[in-house]
Amino acid sequence: MPNYNAITKSIALPDGRTITLETGKLAKQADGSVVVRLGDAMLLATVVSQPSQREGVDFLPLSVDYQEKFGSAGKIPGSFQRREGRLSDYEILVSRLVDRILRPMFPKDYHYEVQVMISLISADKDVQPDALAALAASAALSISDIPFAGPISEVRVARIDGKLQINPKTADIARADIDLIVGATMDSVAMVEGEMSEVSEEEMVAAIAAGHEAIKDQIRVQGELATAVEKAAVKREYPKYDENEELKQRIQEGVYQQAYEVARSGNANKEGRKKGFGEVKKAFLETLLAEQPELDMKMFSRYYGSAEKKAIRDMMIKERVRLDGRQLEEIRPIWSEVNYLPGAHGSAVFTRGETQSLTTVTLGTKLDEQIIDSAMFSGYSKFMLHYNFPAFSTGEVKPSRGPGRREIGHGNLALRSLKKVLPAEEENPYTIRIVSDILESNGSSSMATVCAGSLALMDAGIKVKSAVAGIAMGLVQDKDTKEYAVLSDILGDEDHLGDMDFKVTGTEKGITACQMDIKIQNLSFDILTKALHQARAGRLHILGEMAKTISAPAADLKPHTPRSHKMLIDKEYIGAVIGPGGKVIQQIQKDTNATVIIEEKDEKGHVSIFASNQPDMEAAIGRIRAIAAQPEVGETYKGKVRSIQPYGAFVEIMPGKDGLLHISEVGHERLNSLEGVLEVGQEIDVKLLDIDKKTGKYRLSRKALLPKPERTAAENGAA
């Protein structure tokens, strides 16, 4: 008999499908493990927390890794090693979705290493696993003895054909004009991320609310599962912070007012504000050390940080002004420039306050498409956006290790924001790569990437539907009085000290993407709605500033941008254009300096030609037309004599297309032989008289192109 005692709970989805949670069968040595199943999709989530704390750690060392096993979909990885390796960008994005909602749910003084691992162990083409990952992780934590203020969960909310659906089938998502992942506790929405097709603020709030209602059912069932697991009844004990209420009060009273005044001074420079707060801290510390030479410096830093944070937050709520002197809804000064880099296909500099992005657009061919090989999807992507955040942008020194999870997440948000306005695939032959290099940063660098990316696309001549801008919104709320301030275009400090980081992007018509993280419980939908409407006002202001630089796509591509041309050929000529072993198409590319790509779709050959100048383009087009064009009866062709027979000559009128020039059609005079009249290799003009409907053979005439000889007097008399 199996030596397990599995516990299973079920969650009913609105469309009649069922999610099951199971524990007690797999990975029993982990602190918590749960298998979540929907259809044939199965995710295994495990959590383990170290029993001891590493020396000097004063934060939560949480790691969340989501990985898709290729075997779950009956596939073998396409990598050289043929095994799963480092996480793909998609897996990192799913890991971030889970991390962002789990991290605030641990006690602030819990500094023991926690590892959450989520594996897709069985795939279902109709189920998107990213909407189940947080549910699996939360359920595993809930049945463990690890301190955790959950449960939480996440769901996908998509509006398809006008109706909001929870965790819809994969095929239906393609028709959605709203596609959100919503994360929440029982009482409050905590995380939102997704993309939309220029929808209104009210439509977005309705989708978030629908997601929260579905999450409540999932949290309730997780509670039932935890109740059935004995281990979850008592959470593990761990040493709490040592507290000194007298010292805490002394620091609060000693620095609060001075920190309040520094915050209210409205210094627009980040370094200036940092210096001001540093002087307050230094002066008070010297006084305190004179009184208490044995002062616990870790405790002091913690209490001082709390006092400074409270002073800044109180100042913004009471004075209704910001750290840099702005009003709550005021946007930092903006300047931008396009065509800054002459060698790029498109470029822009976008600067807002102390945040700056230098962005390039590069236009490539189909050969430049990104190859995607994952358990759930294999194919190509012709739109890429890469975000880089070097240490010098914040005046720091750090080694360059390649893009981290933050860079991948910010790049993905900007990509989702801009892809909604790109021209349809049939109208855009190019593979597009956008690269944003952040040169200065003081908050909202991902939103600067959206703005700079939009400007660079227009500079490159891509016919986007509209300009796109992004803005990061913040919130400061007093937990006792419930007074609050919604902040537009937040600084880095306001992000750190605030209760919300809500990034919203869109056009003049509506929202195209969003990313929201909330640090407090019970955020009302009224505040959320206010933040969205305030974001719209800020977005329209930013779009207006961008329009002063460039208001529509450039009329033409840059001179050094590859030109493109598309043409259709009959399926039967694809092989002829390519040639044996690719010999013909390679020769065309060599002779014309053009890039030629052929795809077979819908029983036709779709030919894409890319060239750096028009003569090369026309030369490549002419060569392909010569191979793939259909001869037309009545047309004249310059042909080459390929062979001579007693009854006539075979003449090639197009590559691979020979016709018979009968001896009677060579000239007006009667010929008994072609010797001395035509030679192999000779070029002559011929007219296509007929194409045999049964055999497809061509009947040619040279005589039809020659003037009739004048009749002699004797011939006329005889007549």
C-alpha positions in Angstrom: 0.0 0.0 0.0 1.2 3.6 -0.7 2.7 5.2 2.4 0.9 8.6 2.1 -2.3 10.2 3.3 -3.2 12.8 0.7 -5.5 15.7 1.5 -7.4 17.2 -1.4 -9.6 20.3 -1.6 -11.4 21.7 -4.7 -12.1 25.2 -6.0 -14.9 25.7 -8.6 -14.3 28.2 -11.4 -17.3 30.2 -12.8 -17.1 28.3 -16.1 -17.6 24.9 -14.4 -14.0 23.8 -14.4 -12.4 22.7 -11.1 -9.0 23.5 -9.5 -7.8 20.9 -7.0 -5.2 21.4 -4.2 -3.5 18.3 -3.0 -0.9 17.8 -0.3 0.7 14.8 1.5 1.7 12.8 -1.6 4.7 14.5 -3.1 7.9 16.2 -1.6 7.0 15.5 2.0 10.5 16.5 3.3 9.9 20.1 2.3 8.3 22.4 5.0 5.3 22.6 2.7 4.3 21.1 -0.7 1.2 21.3 -2.7 0.1 20.1 -6.2 -2.4 22.4 -7.9 -4.3 21.0 -10.9 -6.6 22.5 -13.5 -7.5 20.2 -16.4 -4.2 18.4 -17.3 -2.1 21.2 -16.0 -0.3 20.4 -12.7 2.1 22.6 -10.7 4.2 21.4 -7.7 5.0 24.1 -5.2 7.5 23.5 -2.4 8.6 25.9 0.4 11.6 25.5 2.8 12.9 28.0 5.3 16.3 27.6 7.0 16.1 26.8 10.7 19.0 29.3 11.5 19.6 32.9 10.4 22.8 33.9 8.6 25.0 36.3 10.5 24.4 40.0 9.8 21.2 39.5 7.7 18.6 42.2 8.4 16.2 41.5 5.6 14.1 38.6 4.3 16.3 36.4 2.0 13.3 35.1 -0.1 13.9 33.4 -3.5 11.0 32.4 -5.8 11.7 30.2 -8.8 9.1 29.1 -11.3 10.3 26.5 -13.9 8.5 24.7 -16.7 9.7 21.1 -17.2 9.8 20.3 -20.9 8.7 16.8 -20.2 5.4 18.2 -18.9 4.4 18.9 -22.5 6.1 15.9 -24.0 9.0 18.0 -25.4 12.8 17.8 -25.4 14.6 21.1 -24.8 16.1 22.7 -28.0 19.3 23.8 -26.2 22.7 22.2 -26.9 22.6 20.3 -23.6 19.1 19.2 -24.2 18.1 19.9 -20.6 16.5 22.7 -18.6 19.0 25.4 -17.7 18.8 28.9 -16.4 15.3 30.3 -16.2 13.9 31.8 -19.3 12.6 35.4 -19.4 9.1 34.1 -19.2 9.8 31.9 -16.2 11.5 34.9 -14.5 8.4 37.0 -15.1 6.2 34.4 -13.5 8.6 34.1 -10.6 8.3 37.9 -10.1 4.5 37.8 -10.2 4.7 35.4 -7.2 7.5 37.1 -5.4 5.9 40.5 -5.5 2.8 39.4 -3.7 4.4 37.0 -1.2 7.3 39.2 0.0 5.1 41.7 2.0 3.3 38.8 3.7 6.2 37.7 5.9 6.9 39.3 9.3 9.2 42.3 9.0 11.6 40.8 11.6 11.7 37.3 9.9 15.1 37.1 8.4 15.5 33.4 7.8 16.2 32.2 4.2 13.0 31.1 2.4 13.0 29.3 -0.9 9.8 28.8 -2.9 10.1 26.5 -5.9 7.2 26.1 -8.4 7.4 23.5 -11.2 5.1 22.9 -14.1 5.1 19.1 -14.0 2.2 18.5 -16.5 1.1 20.9 -19.2 -2.3 21.5 -20.7 -2.5 23.6 -23.9 -5.8 25.1 -22.7 -4.4 26.3 -19.3 -2.1 29.2 -18.7 0.1 28.1 -15.6 1.1 31.7 -14.6 -2.4 32.3 -13.2 -1.9 29.2 -10.9 1.6 29.8 -9.6 0.9 32.1 -6.7 -2.0 29.9 -5.6 0.3 27.0 -5.5 3.0 28.9 -3.6 0.6 30.3 -1.1 -1.1 27.0 -0.4 2.4 25.4 0.3 3.2 28.2 2.7 -0.2 28.0 4.4 0.2 24.3 5.2 3.8 24.8 6.6 4.9 26.1 10.0 6.7 29.1 8.3 5.3 32.5 9.6 3.1 33.8 6.8 0.3 36.4 6.9 -1.6 34.7 4.0 -3.2 33.0 2.3 -3.1 35.0 -0.9 -3.8 34.1 -4.5 -3.7 35.4 -8.1 -6.0 34.9 -11.0 -6.1 36.0 -14.6 -9.0 38.3 -15.5 -9.6 38.7 -19.3 -12.4 40.5 -21.1 -13.3 38.3 -24.1 -16.1 39.3 -26.4 -17.2 41.9 -23.9 -17.4 39.5 -20.9 -15.0 39.2 -18.0 -13.7 35.7 -17.5 -11.5 34.1 -14.7 -8.6 32.0 -15.9 -9.9 31.6 -19.4 -8.7 29.0 -21.9 -5.4 29.8 -23.7 -7.0 30.1 -27.2 -9.6 32.6 -26.0 -7.0 35.0 -24.5 -5.9 36.1 -28.0 -9.3 37.8 -28.4 -9.1 39.6 -25.0 -9.0 43.4 -24.9 -8.2 43.2 -21.1 -5.7 40.7 -19.9 -4.7 41.1 -16.2 -3.1 39.1 -13.4 -4.7 40.2 -10.2 -3.2 39.3 -6.8 -4.9 39.8 -3.4 -5.5 38.8 0.2 -9.0 38.2 1.5 -9.4 41.9 2.3 -7.4 43.8 -0.3 -5.9 43.8 -3.8 -2.1 43.7 -3.5 -0.8 43.3 -7.0 -1.9 43.9 -10.6 -0.1 43.4 -13.9 -1.3 43.2 -17.4 -2.1 44.7 -20.8 -5.1 46.3 -22.4 -6.3 47.6 -25.7 -6.7 51.3 -24.8 -9.4 50.8 -22.2 -10.9 53.3 -19.7 -10.1 53.5 -16.0 -13.5 52.3 -15.0 -13.2 49.2 -17.2 -9.9 48.4 -15.6 -11.2 48.8 -12.0 -14.2 46.5 -12.9 -11.8 43.8 -14.0 -9.7 44.1 -10.9 -12.8 43.9 -8.7 -13.9 40.7 -10.5 -10.5 39.2 -10.0 -10.6 39.9 -6.2 -14.0 38.2 -5.9 -12.7 35.1 -7.5 -9.6 35.2 -5.3 -11.7 35.1 -2.1 -12.9 31.6 -3.0 -9.4 30.4 -3.5 -8.2 31.9 -0.2 -11.1 30.3 1.6 -10.3 26.8 0.3 -6.6 27.3 1.2 -7.7 27.9 4.8 -9.7 24.7 4.7 -6.6 22.8 3.5 -4.3 24.3 6.2 -6.9 23.4 8.9 -6.6 19.8 7.8 -2.8 19.7 8.1 -1.5 19.3 11.6 1.8 21.0 11.0 0.2 24.3 10.0 -1.6 24.7 13.3 1.4 26.2 15.1 3.9 28.5 13.3 7.5 28.2 14.3 9.0 30.5 16.9 11.9 32.8 16.1 13.8 35.6 17.9 12.0 38.9 17.5 13.7 42.3 17.4 14.9 43.5 20.8 12.8 46.6 21.6 13.7 49.6 23.7 10.6 51.8 23.8 12.4 54.5 25.7 15.1 54.8 23.1 12.5 54.7 20.3 10.6 57.6 21.9 13.8 59.6 22.5 14.8 59.3 18.8 11.3 60.0 17.6 11.1 63.2 19.7 14.7 64.2 18.9 14.6 64.0 15.1 11.0 64.1 13.9 10.7 67.9 13.6 14.1 68.4 12.0 13.4 65.6 9.5 10.0 67.1 8.8 11.6 70.5 8.0 14.1 68.9 5.6 11.3 67.1 3.9 9.3 70.3 3.6 12.3 72.3 2.3 11.4 71.1 -1.3 15.0 70.5 -2.4 14.6 69.2 -6.0 18.0 67.5 -5.9 18.2 63.9 -4.7 21.7 64.4 -3.3 20.8 67.6 -1.6 17.9 65.9 0.3 20.1 63.0 1.2 22.7 65.4 2.6 20.0 67.2 4.6 18.6 64.1 6.2 22.2 62.8 6.8 23.1 66.0 8.7 20.0 65.5 11.0 20.9 61.9 11.7 24.6 62.7 12.3 23.9 65.6 14.7 21.4 63.6 16.8 23.7 60.5 16.9 26.6 62.6 18.3 24.3 63.9 21.0 22.9 60.4 21.8 26.4 58.8 21.9 27.5 61.4 24.4 24.6 60.3 26.6 24.8 56.6 25.8 28.3 55.5 24.8 27.1 51.8 24.6 24.3 52.6 22.1 23.1 49.7 20.0 23.8 51.0 16.5 21.5 48.5 14.7 18.6 49.5 17.0 19.4 53.2 16.5 19.4 52.9 12.7 16.1 51.1 12.8 14.4 53.6 15.0 15.9 56.6 13.2 14.7 55.2 9.9 11.1 54.8 11.2 11.2 58.4 12.6 12.4 59.9 9.4 9.9 57.9 7.3 7.0 59.0 9.5 8.1 62.7 9.3 8.3 62.6 5.5 4.9 60.8 5.2 3.2 63.1 7.7 4.6 66.2 5.8 3.2 65.0 2.4 -0.3 64.3 3.9 -0.5 67.5 5.9 1.3 70.0 3.6 0.1 68.4 0.3 3.5 68.9 -1.2 6.3 66.5 -2.2 9.9 66.0 -1.1 11.1 67.9 -4.2 8.6 70.8 -3.7 6.1 69.6 -6.3 2.3 69.6 -5.8 0.8 66.1 -5.5 -0.3 66.0 -9.1 2.6 67.8 -10.6 4.9 66.1 -13.1 8.6 66.7 -13.1 10.1 68.9 -15.9 10.4 67.0 -19.2 12.7 67.4 -22.2 13.2 65.0 -25.1 15.0 64.7 -28.3 14.8 62.3 -31.3 17.4 61.4 -34.0 20.1 61.9 -31.3 22.2 58.9 -32.6 22.8 59.2 -36.4 23.9 55.6 -36.8 20.7 54.1 -35.3 17.5 53.4 -37.3 15.7 55.4 -34.6 16.7 57.0 -31.4 15.4 59.2 -28.6 16.5 60.8 -25.3 13.7 61.2 -22.7 14.4 63.0 -19.5 11.9 63.6 -16.7 13.4 65.2 -13.6 16.5 63.1 -12.6 15.5 60.1 -14.7 16.8 59.7 -18.2 16.5 57.0 -20.9 18.6 56.8 -24.1 16.7 54.5 -26.4 17.4 53.0 -29.8 15.2 51.2 -32.4 16.8 48.7 -34.8 14.9 47.3 -37.7 15.9 43.8 -38.9 14.6 41.1 -41.2 12.9 37.9 -40.4 16.3 36.3 -39.9 16.6 38.5 -36.8 13.5 37.2 -35.1 13.9 35.9 -31.6 13.6 32.1 -31.2 11.3 31.0 -28.3 11.6 27.5 -27.1 9.6 26.7 -23.9 7.4 23.9 -22.6 4.2 25.7 -23.5 5.3 27.5 -26.7 7.7 27.2 -29.5 8.0 29.9 -32.2 9.4 33.3 -33.0 9.0 36.9 -31.8 9.5 39.9 -34.1 9.3 42.5 -31.3 11.8 42.8 -28.6 12.5 45.4 -25.9 15.5 45.3 -23.6 16.0 47.5 -20.6 19.4 48.1 -19.1 20.0 49.7 -15.7 23.8 50.4 -15.2 25.1 51.3 -11.7 26.3 54.7 -12.8 22.7 55.8 -13.3 22.4 56.1 -9.5 26.0 57.1 -8.9 27.0 53.7 -7.7 29.8 51.1 -8.5 28.5 47.6 -9.2 29.8 44.8 -11.4 28.0 44.3 -14.7 26.4 40.8 -14.5 23.9 41.0 -17.3 20.2 41.7 -16.9 18.6 40.8 -13.6 15.0 40.0 -12.7 14.2 43.7 -12.2 15.6 44.6 -15.7 13.6 41.8 -17.3 10.4 42.8 -15.5 10.7 46.5 -16.4 11.5 45.6 -20.0 8.5 43.4 -20.3 6.2 46.1 -18.9 7.5 48.6 -21.5 7.1 45.9 -24.3 3.5 45.3 -23.3 2.8 49.0 -23.3 4.2 49.6 -26.8 3.1 46.5 -28.7 -0.5 47.6 -28.6 0.2 50.5 -31.0 2.5 48.7 -33.5 1.1 48.3 -37.0 -0.5 44.9 -37.9 2.0 42.2 -38.9 1.0 42.2 -42.5 1.8 46.0 -42.6 5.2 45.7 -40.8 7.8 43.5 -42.4 10.5 44.3 -39.9 11.7 42.6 -36.7 11.9 45.4 -34.2 14.3 45.6 -31.3 14.1 48.5 -28.8 16.9 49.0 -26.3 16.5 51.4 -23.3 19.7 52.4 -21.5 18.9 54.2 -18.2 21.5 57.0 -17.8 20.1 58.6 -14.7 17.5 57.2 -12.3 15.4 58.7 -9.6 12.2 56.8 -9.9 10.0 55.8 -12.9 12.8 54.6 -15.1 10.5 51.9 -16.7 8.0 54.6 -17.5 10.8 56.7 -19.1 11.5 53.7 -21.2 8.0 53.6 -22.5 8.1 57.3 -23.4 11.5 57.1 -25.0 10.6 53.9 -26.8 7.5 55.6 -28.3 9.5 58.5 -29.5 12.2 56.3 -31.0 9.6 54.2 -32.9 8.2 57.4 -34.5 11.7 58.6 -35.2 12.4 55.3 -37.0 9.4 55.8 -39.2 7.4 52.9 -37.8 3.7 53.7 -38.4 2.5 53.3 -34.8 -1.2 54.0 -34.2 -0.5 56.5 -31.5 2.1 57.8 -29.0 2.3 56.0 -25.7 3.4 57.5 -22.3 3.8 56.0 -18.9 3.6 57.4 -15.3 4.2 55.9 -11.9 1.7 56.7 -9.2 2.3 56.5 -5.5 0.3 56.6 -2.3 0.9 57.7 1.3 -1.9 56.9 3.8 -2.1 57.4 7.6 -3.2 54.0 9.0 -4.9 55.7 12.0 -6.6 58.7 10.5 -7.0 57.2 7.0 -6.0 60.5 5.4 -4.0 60.0 2.2 -2.2 61.6 -0.6 -2.0 60.2 -4.2 1.3 61.1 -5.8 1.9 61.5 -9.5 5.2 60.7 -11.1 6.9 59.4 -8.0 10.5 59.7 -7.0 12.7 56.8 -5.9 12.4 58.0 -2.3 8.6 58.2 -2.6 8.5 54.6 -4.0 10.6 53.4 -1.0 8.6 55.3 1.7 5.2 55.0 0.1 2.4 52.5 0.2 1.9 51.9 -3.5 3.8 51.8 -6.8 1.3 51.9 -9.6 2.7 52.2 -13.1 0.1 53.0 -15.8 0.8 53.4 -19.5 -1.4 54.3 -22.4 -2.4 56.6 -25.2 -4.8 59.5 -25.4 -7.6 57.0 -25.8 -6.9 54.7 -22.9 -4.7 52.3 -20.9 -2.4 49.8 -22.6 -0.5 48.3 -19.7 -0.1 48.5 -15.9 1.9 47.1 -13.0 0.8 47.7 -9.4 2.3 46.7 -6.0 0.5 47.7 -2.8 2.2 47.5 0.6 -0.9 48.1 2.8 -4.1 46.2 3.6 -7.6 47.3 2.8 -6.8 49.7 -0.1 -10.2 51.0 -1.2 -11.4 50.9 -4.8 -12.2 54.7 -4.4 -8.5 55.4 -3.8 -7.6 53.1 -6.7 -10.0 54.9 -9.0 -8.7 58.3 -8.0 -5.1 57.1 -8.6 -6.1 55.9 -12.1 -7.9 59.2 -13.0 -4.9 61.2 -11.7 -2.6 59.0 -13.8 -4.7 59.8 -16.9 -4.2 63.5 -16.3 -0.5 63.0 -15.9 -0.3 60.8 -18.9 -2.0 63.3 -21.1 0.4 66.0 -19.9 3.4 63.8 -20.7 2.0 63.0 -24.2 1.6 66.7 -24.8 5.3 67.3 -23.9 6.4 64.4 -26.2 4.3 65.9 -29.1 6.4 69.0 -28.9 9.4 66.8 -30.0 7.6 64.6 -32.5 3.9 64.2 -33.0 3.6 61.6 -35.7 5.8 58.9 -37.2 8.5 60.1 -39.6 7.3 60.2 -43.2 10.1 57.9 -44.3 12.7 55.5 -42.9 16.3 56.7 -42.3 18.5 56.5 -45.4 20.5 53.7 -43.9 17.5 51.6 -42.8 16.9 48.5 -44.9 14.1 49.0 -47.3 11.5 46.2 -47.6 9.3 44.8 -50.3 6.8 42.0 -50.2 5.6 39.9 -53.1 3.6 36.8 -53.7 4.6 34.0 -56.1 2.8 30.8 -57.0 3.7 27.9 -54.7 5.2 25.9 -57.6 8.0 28.5 -58.1 9.2 28.5 -54.5 11.7 25.7 -55.3 12.8 27.4 -58.4 13.6 30.7 -56.5 15.5 28.8 -53.8 17.3 26.4 -56.2 19.0 23.2 -55.3 20.6 23.5 -51.9 19.7 27.2 -51.9 22.0 27.9 -54.8 19.7 30.3 -56.7 18.6 32.4 -53.8 22.1 32.7 -52.5 23.3 33.9 -55.9 20.5 36.5 -56.1 21.6 37.8 -52.6 25.2 37.9 -53.6 24.6 39.7 -56.9 22.1 42.3 -55.5 23.3 42.7 -51.9 19.7 42.2 -50.8 18.3 39.8 -48.2 15.6 37.5 -49.6 13.3 35.4 -47.4 10.6 33.0 -48.6 7.8 31.4 -46.6 5.1 29.1 -47.7 1.7 30.2 -46.3 -1.8 29.7 -47.6 -0.6 27.8 -50.7 1.4 30.8 -51.8 5.1 31.8 -51.6 5.4 34.9 -49.5 8.7 36.7 -50.5 10.2 39.4 -48.3 13.1 41.4 -49.7 15.3 43.8 -47.7 17.9 46.0 -49.3 19.8 49.1 -48.2 19.0 51.1 -51.5 16.4 51.1 -54.2 18.6 49.9 -57.1 19.5 46.7 -55.1 15.9 46.3 -54.2 14.8 46.5 -57.9 17.5 44.2 -59.0 16.4 41.5 -56.5 12.7 42.0 -57.4 13.6 41.7 -61.1 15.5 38.4 -60.6 12.7 36.9 -58.6 10.0 38.0 -61.1 12.1 36.5 -63.9 12.0 33.1 -62.2 8.5 33.2 -60.8 6.6 35.2 -63.4 4.1 33.5 -65.7 4.6 34.0 -69.4 1.7 35.7 -71.1 0.4 35.1 -74.6 1.1 38.0 -76.9 4.0 39.3 -74.8 7.5 39.8 -76.3 10.5 38.2 -74.6 14.3 38.4 -75.1 15.2 34.8 -75.2 18.3 32.7 -75.5 18.7 29.8 -78.0 19.3 26.7 -76.0 19.3 24.0 -78.7 18.7 23.6 -82.4 16.8 20.8 -84.0 15.9 20.0 -87.6 12.4 21.3 -87.0 13.2 24.5 -85.1 15.0 25.9 -82.0 14.2 25.8 -78.3 14.5 29.2 -76.8 14.6 30.1 -73.0 12.3 33.0 -72.5 12.5 33.0 -68.7 14.7 31.1 -66.3 13.7 27.5 -66.6 11.0 28.2 -69.3 11.8 27.0 -72.8 9.5 27.3 -75.8 9.6 25.9 -79.4 10.4 28.3 -82.1 9.3 26.3 -85.2 11.5 26.6 -88.3 8.4 28.1 -90.0 8.3 30.9 -87.4 11.9 32.0 -87.6 11.4 34.4 -90.5 9.2 35.1 -93.5 11.3 33.3 -95.9 11.1 29.5 -96.3 13.9 27.7 -94.5 15.1 24.1 -95.0 17.6 24.4 -92.1 18.6 26.8 -89.4 22.3 26.4 -90.1 23.8 29.8 -90.5 20.5 31.4 -89.3 20.6 30.8 -85.5 23.3 29.7 -83.1 23.2 28.2 -79.6 23.6 31.0 -77.0 22.3 33.7 -79.4 19.8 36.2 -77.9 16.8 36.9 -80.0 13.4 38.6 -79.5 10.4 36.3 -79.7 6.7 36.6 -79.2 4.6 34.0 -77.2 1.9 32.9 -79.6 0.2 30.2 -77.5 0.4 28.0 -74.4 -0.9 24.5 -74.9 -3.6 24.0 -72.3 -2.9 20.2 -71.9 0.9 20.1 -72.0 1.7 23.7 -71.0 4.2 24.0 -73.9 5.0 27.4 -75.3 4.8 28.2 -79.0 7.0 31.0 -80.0 7.5 33.2 -83.1 10.3 35.4 -84.3 8.5 36.1 -87.7 5.7 37.9 -85.9 8.1 40.6 -84.8 9.8 41.1 -88.2 8.4 43.5 -90.8 6.9 41.7 -93.8 9.1 42.0 -96.9 7.8 44.1 -99.8 6.5 42.1 -102.7 8.4 42.3 -106.0 6.8 43.6 -109.3 6.9 40.1 -110.7 5.2 38.7 -107.6 2.5 41.3 -107.9 2.0 40.6 -111.5 1.8 36.9 -110.9 -0.8 37.6 -108.4 
